[in-house]
Amino acid sequence: MPTATLNGVSIAYDDIAPPGPAERTILLLHGFASNRKEGWQRTGWYQALGRRGFRVIAMDQRGHGESLRSHDPADYGRAHLAADALALLDHLGVKQPEVFGYSMGTRTAMQIAIDAPHRVNNLILGGVGGKLFDPPRATENSETIVTAMTAEDPASIKTEFLRSFRQFADEQGEDRQALAAFSQAFSTPLDRDALGRLDMPVLVVAGAGDDLAGDPAELARLFPYGKGKVLGGCDHFSAIPHGALKAAVLDFLDGVPDEDDFPPFE
């Protein structure tokens, strides 16, 4: 298991070369309660990207997988996560990768693009959409991701989407106290104006049944060179391993237009 001490903390990562010469490099940033193995390797992304000649770099973000598992909220926050990713790229000698974040990982990806826009070639944001800037979803019973992660009995969690994240965390063997601390960390809101000045191509993609994300096209319009894509037959969790997401991402990286890019026949 490769690890590096970055910004004073231990970060686990994979750095996988393709079968032939590496033409491009991609950085993968997983979602909440996931990790690099579950989010990217098990779901076929390492293989799919490797076949296309990508050097694949995937990291466990703080509080997840085999990286730092602190129970102190002060050790987390989006600024720390983005700084870790940039430090890892420096450690590995990577100057300008493609950056692909899913769900929580999109926030890290966007912060990287804000902090160091010259370091991002193409930006891919999966599992998000027009709801990105909405206030946190309120529940009827005042449950939060923190209460879900710290509940003694997961069956006591009444809110479906919170129960799904708790179940996912348990299945991956994640440190639930670390995830609770992660969720309590302070982060300033993403800077919409700064995002609107980004000059790299941006793909925003989410499943049609992803109630957490909203409309990808709505978020894509924020970026000067943004493109929104909806995946039929997918929700927030099922989109990650789905072939439709792989096709959308690879076509975007290859510069392949889809039917939405063409004017209708007259």
DASULDA-V987250 format. One record per residue. RES is the residue in one small letter. PHI is phi in whole degrees, -180 to 180 (999 if undefined). OMEGA is omega in radians with two decimals (NA if undefined). NEAR is the number of other ideal C-beta (glycine too) atoms within 10 Angstrom. Layout:
# DASULDA-V987250
res=RES phi=PHI omega=OMEGA near=NEAR
res=RES phi=PHI omega=OMEGA near=NEAR
This chain:
# DASULDA-V987250
res=m phi=999 omega=3.09 near=8
res=p phi=-71 omega=3.05 near=11
res=t phi=-136 omega=3.05 near=12
res=a phi=-142 omega=3.02 near=16
res=t phi=-89 omega=-3.06 near=11
res=l phi=-125 omega=-3.11 near=21
res=n phi=53 omega=3.06 near=13
res=g phi=83 omega=3.14 near=7
res=v phi=-128 omega=-3.13 near=15
res=s phi=-86 omega=3.14 near=14
res=i phi=-123 omega=3.09 near=23
res=a phi=-92 omega=-3.09 near=20
res=y phi=-156 omega=2.95 near=24
res=d phi=-118 omega=3.07 near=17
res=d phi=-132 omega=-2.95 near=15
res=i phi=-116 omega=3.10 near=16
res=a phi=-84 omega=3.10 near=13
res=p phi=-74 omega=3.13 near=18
res=p phi=-58 omega=3.11 near=8
res=g phi=-109 omega=3.11 near=9
res=p phi=-62 omega=3.12 near=8
res=a phi=-78 omega=3.12 near=14
res=e phi=-88 omega=3.12 near=10
res=r phi=-144 omega=3.12 near=16
res=t phi=-122 omega=3.09 near=23
res=i phi=-128 omega=3.07 near=23
res=l phi=-102 omega=-3.10 near=27
res=l phi=-110 omega=-3.08 near=27
res=l phi=-125 omega=-3.01 near=29
res=h phi=-75 omega=-3.14 near=25
res=g phi=-93 omega=-3.10 near=25
res=f phi=-64 omega=3.12 near=20
res=a phi=69 omega=3.09 near=28
res=s phi=-107 omega=3.11 near=27
res=n phi=-164 omega=-3.03 near=24
res=r phi=-65 omega=-3.11 near=26
res=k phi=-72 omega=-3.12 near=18
res=e phi=-72 omega=-3.04 near=21
res=g phi=-72 omega=-2.97 near=25
res=w phi=-126 omega=-3.10 near=28
res=q phi=-75 omega=-3.08 near=17
res=r phi=-62 omega=-3.08 near=14
res=t phi=-88 omega=2.99 near=19
res=g phi=91 omega=-3.09 near=14
res=w phi=-71 omega=3.13 near=24
res=y phi=-57 omega=-3.09 near=20
res=q phi=-68 omega=-3.10 near=13
res=a phi=-62 omega=-3.14 near=18
res=l phi=-73 omega=3.11 near=26
res=g phi=-61 omega=3.12 near=17
res=r phi=-64 omega=3.12 near=12
res=r phi=-90 omega=3.07 near=15
res=g phi=87 omega=3.14 near=14
res=f phi=-88 omega=2.82 near=24
res=r phi=-77 omega=-3.04 near=20
res=v phi=-106 omega=3.04 near=25
res=i phi=-118 omega=3.12 near=22
res=a phi=-131 omega=-3.09 near=25
res=m phi=-122 omega=2.93 near=31
res=d phi=-85 omega=3.12 near=26
res=q phi=-72 omega=-3.12 near=28
res=r phi=-47 omega=3.12 near=26
res=g phi=84 omega=-3.03 near=28
res=h phi=-132 omega=3.03 near=29
res=g phi=56 omega=-3.07 near=26
res=e phi=-104 omega=3.07 near=17
res=s phi=-86 omega=3.13 near=23
res=l phi=-45 omega=3.10 near=23
res=r phi=-123 omega=3.13 near=19
res=s phi=-81 omega=3.05 near=18
res=h phi=-103 omega=-3.14 near=14
res=d phi=-106 omega=-3.14 near=10
res=p phi=-56 omega=-3.12 near=16
res=a phi=-65 omega=3.14 near=11
res=d phi=-85 omega=-3.07 near=18
res=y phi=-120 omega=-3.08 near=23
res=g phi=112 omega=-3.04 near=18
res=r phi=-61 omega=3.14 near=20
res=a phi=-63 omega=3.09 near=15
res=h phi=-64 omega=-3.09 near=21
res=l phi=-64 omega=3.13 near=27
res=a phi=-66 omega=3.12 near=22
res=a phi=-64 omega=3.09 near=18
res=d phi=-62 omega=-3.12 near=24
res=a phi=-63 omega=3.13 near=29
res=l phi=-66 omega=3.10 near=19
res=a phi=-66 omega=3.09 near=16
res=l phi=-65 omega=3.08 near=19
res=l phi=-60 omega=3.09 near=21
res=d phi=-63 omega=-3.14 near=12
res=h phi=-59 omega=-3.10 near=14
res=l phi=-95 omega=3.09 near=16
res=g phi=72 omega=-3.13 near=7
res=v phi=-102 omega=-3.05 near=17
res=k phi=-93 omega=-3.00 near=10
res=q phi=-146 omega=3.14 near=15
res=p phi=-84 omega=2.79 near=23
res=e phi=-74 omega=-3.13 near=21
res=v phi=-124 omega=-3.07 near=28
res=f phi=-126 omega=3.05 near=27
res=g phi=-114 omega=3.07 near=28
res=y phi=-121 omega=3.10 near=28
res=s phi=55 omega=3.11 near=25
res=m phi=-54 omega=-3.13 near=22
res=g phi=-63 omega=3.10 near=29
res=t phi=-67 omega=3.13 near=26
res=r phi=-68 omega=3.04 near=21
res=t phi=-63 omega=-3.12 near=25
res=a phi=-61 omega=3.13 near=27
res=m phi=-66 omega=3.11 near=26
res=q phi=-68 omega=3.04 near=26
res=i phi=-59 omega=-3.11 near=26
res=a phi=-64 omega=3.09 near=24
res=i phi=-69 omega=-3.06 near=18
res=d phi=-73 omega=-3.05 near=15
res=a phi=-145 omega=-3.07 near=15
res=p phi=-59 omega=3.13 near=14
res=h phi=-71 omega=-3.12 near=10
res=r phi=-94 omega=-3.05 near=19
res=v phi=-114 omega=3.11 near=24
res=n phi=-82 omega=3.01 near=16
res=n phi=-124 omega=-3.11 near=20
res=l phi=-116 omega=-3.12 near=25
res=i phi=-121 omega=-3.08 near=26
res=l phi=-121 omega=-3.08 near=31
res=g phi=-109 omega=3.10 near=29
res=g phi=73 omega=3.10 near=26
res=v phi=-136 omega=3.12 near=27
res=g phi=-170 omega=-3.03 near=22
res=g phi=-64 omega=3.14 near=19
res=k phi=-85 omega=-3.04 near=17
res=l phi=-55 omega=-3.06 near=21
res=f phi=-97 omega=3.06 near=13
res=d phi=-67 omega=3.03 near=8
res=p phi=-62 omega=3.14 near=6
res=p phi=-52 omega=-3.11 near=7
res=r phi=-64 omega=3.11 near=13
res=a phi=-83 omega=3.07 near=8
res=t phi=-116 omega=-3.08 near=16
res=e phi=-66 omega=-3.05 near=7
res=n phi=-111 omega=3.09 near=9
res=s phi=65 omega=3.06 near=8
res=e phi=-74 omega=3.09 near=18
res=t phi=-132 omega=3.09 near=17
res=i phi=-62 omega=3.11 near=22
res=v phi=-68 omega=3.13 near=17
res=t phi=-66 omega=3.11 near=18
res=a phi=-67 omega=-3.11 near=27
res=m phi=-75 omega=-3.08 near=25
res=t phi=-102 omega=3.14 near=14
res=a phi=-64 omega=3.11 near=16
res=e phi=-67 omega=-3.10 near=6
res=d phi=-119 omega=-3.12 near=6
res=p phi=-61 omega=3.11 near=15
res=a phi=-67 omega=3.14 near=9
res=s phi=-80 omega=-3.12 near=12
res=i phi=-79 omega=-3.02 near=21
res=k phi=-88 omega=-3.07 near=12
res=t phi=-85 omega=-2.97 near=19
res=e phi=-60 omega=-3.06 near=9
res=f phi=-69 omega=3.06 near=16
res=l phi=-71 omega=3.09 near=22
res=r phi=-63 omega=3.11 near=17
res=s phi=-65 omega=3.12 near=17
res=f phi=-66 omega=3.11 near=22
res=r phi=-64 omega=3.13 near=25
res=q phi=-61 omega=-3.14 near=14
res=f phi=-63 omega=3.12 near=16
res=a phi=-61 omega=3.13 near=23
res=d phi=-65 omega=-3.14 near=13
res=e phi=-64 omega=-3.13 near=10
res=q phi=-88 omega=-3.10 near=15
res=g phi=69 omega=-3.13 near=10
res=e phi=-74 omega=3.09 near=23
res=d phi=-80 omega=-3.03 near=17
res=r phi=-69 omega=3.09 near=18
res=q phi=-68 omega=3.07 near=14
res=a phi=-66 omega=3.11 near=22
res=l phi=-66 omega=3.08 near=25
res=a phi=-64 omega=3.11 near=20
res=a phi=-63 omega=3.09 near=22
res=f phi=-56 omega=-3.09 near=28
res=s phi=-71 omega=-3.13 near=21
res=q phi=-92 omega=-3.09 near=16
res=a phi=-68 omega=3.12 near=19
res=f phi=-88 omega=3.00 near=10
res=s phi=-137 omega=3.04 near=13
res=t phi=-68 omega=3.10 near=9
res=p phi=-59 omega=3.04 near=7
res=l phi=-59 omega=-3.08 near=15
res=d phi=-82 omega=-3.11 near=12
res=r phi=-61 omega=-3.13 near=11
res=d phi=-63 omega=3.13 near=8
res=a phi=-66 omega=3.09 near=14
res=l phi=-63 omega=3.14 near=21
res=g phi=-69 omega=3.10 near=12
res=r phi=-99 omega=-3.11 near=12
res=l phi=-66 omega=-3.04 near=19
res=d phi=-110 omega=3.06 near=12
res=m phi=-93 omega=3.04 near=19
res=p phi=-63 omega=-3.11 near=19
res=v phi=-131 omega=3.01 near=25
res=l phi=-108 omega=3.03 near=23
res=v phi=-114 omega=-3.01 near=29
res=v phi=-140 omega=3.13 near=28
res=a phi=-154 omega=3.10 near=33
res=g phi=-70 omega=3.13 near=26
res=a phi=-62 omega=3.13 near=14
res=g phi=-98 omega=-3.12 near=16
res=d phi=-86 omega=-3.11 near=25
res=d phi=-72 omega=3.12 near=13
res=l phi=-76 omega=-2.98 near=18
res=a phi=-91 omega=-2.96 near=28
res=g phi=86 omega=-3.03 near=17
res=d phi=-79 omega=3.11 near=17
res=p phi=-61 omega=-3.11 near=28
res=a phi=-63 omega=3.14 near=17
res=e phi=-63 omega=3.10 near=16
res=l phi=-71 omega=-3.11 near=24
res=a phi=-59 omega=-3.13 near=20
res=r phi=-66 omega=3.10 near=15
res=l phi=-68 omega=-3.04 near=17
res=f phi=-95 omega=3.13 near=23
res=p phi=-58 omega=-3.13 near=13
res=y phi=-124 omega=-3.10 near=13
res=g phi=-92 omega=3.10 near=21
res=k phi=-137 omega=3.11 near=20
res=g phi=-104 omega=-3.11 near=21
res=k phi=-141 omega=3.08 near=21
res=v phi=-104 omega=3.14 near=20
res=l phi=-104 omega=3.11 near=22
res=g phi=-68 omega=3.05 near=9
res=g phi=77 omega=-3.11 near=11
res=c phi=-126 omega=2.95 near=21
res=d phi=-118 omega=-3.02 near=18
res=h phi=-64 omega=-3.07 near=22
res=f phi=-89 omega=-3.05 near=18
res=s phi=-76 omega=-3.12 near=14
res=a phi=-68 omega=-3.00 near=25
res=i phi=-59 omega=3.13 near=24
res=p phi=-85 omega=-2.97 near=15
res=h phi=-71 omega=3.10 near=18
res=g phi=-63 omega=3.14 near=10
res=a phi=-65 omega=3.10 near=16
res=l phi=-69 omega=3.11 near=25
res=k phi=-61 omega=3.14 near=18
res=a phi=-63 omega=-3.12 near=15
res=a phi=-63 omega=-3.11 near=22
res=v phi=-68 omega=-3.10 near=22
res=l phi=-68 omega=3.08 near=15
res=d phi=-63 omega=3.11 near=14
res=f phi=-61 omega=-3.13 near=21
res=l phi=-67 omega=3.11 near=20
res=d phi=-85 omega=-3.12 near=8
res=g phi=75 omega=-3.13 near=8
res=v phi=-86 omega=3.10 near=11
res=p phi=-75 omega=3.01 near=10
res=d phi=-113 omega=-3.02 near=12
res=e phi=-63 omega=-3.14 near=6
res=d phi=-70 omega=-3.12 near=10
res=d phi=-87 omega=-3.09 near=8
res=f phi=-104 omega=3.05 near=8
res=p phi=-70 omega=3.13 near=5
res=p phi=-66 omega=3.06 near=5
res=f phi=-67 omega=3.10 near=4
res=e phi=-96 omega=NA near=3
